[in-house]
Amino acid sequence: MSAARLPVVLLTAIVLAFAAAGCGGGDDGGNGDSASPAPVDVWMASVCGAFVNWGKSLQAGVQDLGSATRDSKNLKSYKATFVTTLEGAEESSGEMVEKVKEAGPPDLAQGDAIQDDLVSTLEKIPESFSRAADKAKDLPTSDRQSFANGVRPLSEDLEESLSTVSDEFNSLSDRYQSPDIDDAKDGEPACQQFSTAG
C-alpha cells in the first residue's frame, strides 16, 4: 500500500530535515519572558538538547507508524495509528517549545528578540501537527484508494506548513548573525548530534 507509506516518508523526511535546519542554522533562541539571560553556551546546549529529544520522540512515532504500515490491511487500525502518530508529534513538539522557553534568552544584545522570534516560530509546529491530526480523524476507511486519496492532501498540507516554518528559521538565521552563537553551536555536542541527524 504505497499511499499508506506516504506519511511515514513524509514525517521522516520533514522531521529530520526541518530539525537539522533548526540547530544547524545556528541562530536559534530561547524564550523566557521573565527569565534572566543565559550564557550563550548554556542556552545553546538547552535549545539543541530540546531539539534532539524532540527528534527522537518523532522518530519513535514514525517507527511505530512504519510497523503499522507493514500490516496495514486493517485500515481502521492503521488510521488510528496514523492519528496517534500525529497527536504524539503535536505533544512532543509542544514539549520541545516549552523546553526552549525554559532556556531563557541568550545573553546577547539581541537575546530577547532572538528568543521571541524563535519561540513564535516554534509554536507553529505543534499547531501544524494538530491540524493534520484533526484532518486524519476524518479519513475514510471504506477502501484503500479512498484512504490514500485522503492522506495525500493531508500530507501535502503538513509538508507545506512545516516547510514554511523552516523558511522562517532561515530568515531568523539571516536576521540574527552572531559569532558567539556560531561558536557555541560548534562546541556543543547536542548541536552536532542534531545537525548530523538530518
N, C-alpha and C positions, 0 to 999 in steps of 0.2 A: 504494500500500500504506500506508494511513493508520496502521495499527498500528505499522508499522516506523518511522514518523516520531516516534512517542511518545517513545522515548528521546532523540531529538535535541532535541525541545521541552523535555523534562524536564530534561536536563542543562543546556541553555542557560538555562532559567528559574531552576533551583535554583542553579546555579553563580554566575550573576550576582547574583541576589537575595541569596543567602547571603553572597557575597563582599562586596557593598555593605554588608550589615549588620555584617560583621566590622569593617572600619575605620571605617565611617560611625558606628558606635556610640561610638567614641572612647575605649573603655576596655579596649583590648587590652593584653597584656603579653608580655614575652619569657620565655625560660627560660634557664637557665644556672646549674646547681646550684652551681658553683664560680666563676661569673663575677662580676666586680665590677659594681656598679650602673652603668648607662649614663645619661648626661644624657637627660632626657625627650625632647628634640627629636631626639637621635641615635637613641634607642630607637624612637621613633615612625617615623622615616624607615626604619629597618631592617625593622620589622614591616610597614609599609604596602608597602615595596618587595617584601618576600617575598610579600605578598598579590597585588600587581599581577602579578608574574611567574607566580604560580600561576594566576591568572585567565587570563592569555594562553595558558598551556600547555593549560588545559582548553578554552578556546575553539578552539584549533587542533585538538584531538581531536574536538570537536563538529563542526567544519567537515569533517573527514575522514569522519566518520560521515554527515554530510549528503550528501556526494558519493556515498558508497556507497548511500545511500537512493535516490538518483535512478536508480541502476542496480541495484535490489535483486531482480532476477529470480532470481539465484542465491542462495538462502537460506543455503547453507553459507558462501559468501563473505561475505555480509552479516553473518552470525553471527560469523565470525572478526573482522571489523572492529569489531563491537559489543564483543566481548570485549576486543580490543586497546584500544579507547577507554576502557573501564572500568579496565583494567590500567594504562593510561597515566595516568588520573586518580588511581589509587591511588599510583602512583610520584611524580607531581608534587605530590600532597598531602603525601606523606611528606617530600619535599624542602622544601616550604614549612614544615612543622613544624620541621625541622632548622634552617632559617634563623632562625625565630623563637626557637628555643632559643639559637642563637648570639648573638642580640641581647642576651641577658642581661636581668636585671630592670631596670625603670626606677628611677631614683634618687628614689624616693618612700618615705614611711613604710611604705606597704603594697606596695612594689615586689615583694618576694618572693612575697607572697600573690597578687598580680595575675599574676605570671609562672607560678606553679604552677597556678593555676586556668585560665589561658588555654591553657597547653600541654596540660593534661589534657583540655580540651575539644577542642582542635585534633586531638589524636591519634585521636579518634573518626572523623575524616573519612576518612583512608586505610583505616581498618577498615571503614567503610561501603562504600566502593568495592570493597574486596577481597571482601566478602561478595557484592556484586552481580555481580562478575566470576565468582566461583565458580558462582553460580546461572546466569549467562548461558552458561557452558560446557555446561550440561545442557539448553539449549533445543532442542526438536525442530525439525528442518528438513525434515520429510516434506511439509508443506504450509504455506501462508501462514497459515491460520486457527490451526493448532496453534502456530505460531511466535508469532503475535500474542497468543494466549491465554497463552503463557508469559511474554512480555515484559511484559504488563500488571501482574501482581502483583509482578514483579521491580522494575519502575519505581515502583510504589506503595510498596514496602518501602524503596527507596532514598530516595524523597521524604520518607517519614515519618522515616527515620533522620536525614537532613540537616536536616529541619525541627526535630527535637529538639535538634540541635546549635545551630541558630540561636536557639532559645529559651534555651539555656544562655548564649549570648552576651548576650542581652537581660538575663538575670539578672545576669551579670557587670557590665553597664552600670549596673544599679540598685545593685549592691553596692559598686562602687568609683567613687565620684564624685570627680573631680579636675579643677579648673580648669586645672592645669598640663598635663594630658593633652589637654584640650579645646583649649587654646591651641596645643599642639604639633601636634595634628591639623589645626587650621585653617591653620597656617603651613607645612604640609608638602605640596608638590605631589603627591607619590606618593599621599597620602591623598585628596586632591581627585580625582585621576585614578581612584582605586579607587572612591570613593563615587559618582562620576558614571557609572561603568561599568554600574551596575545601573539 
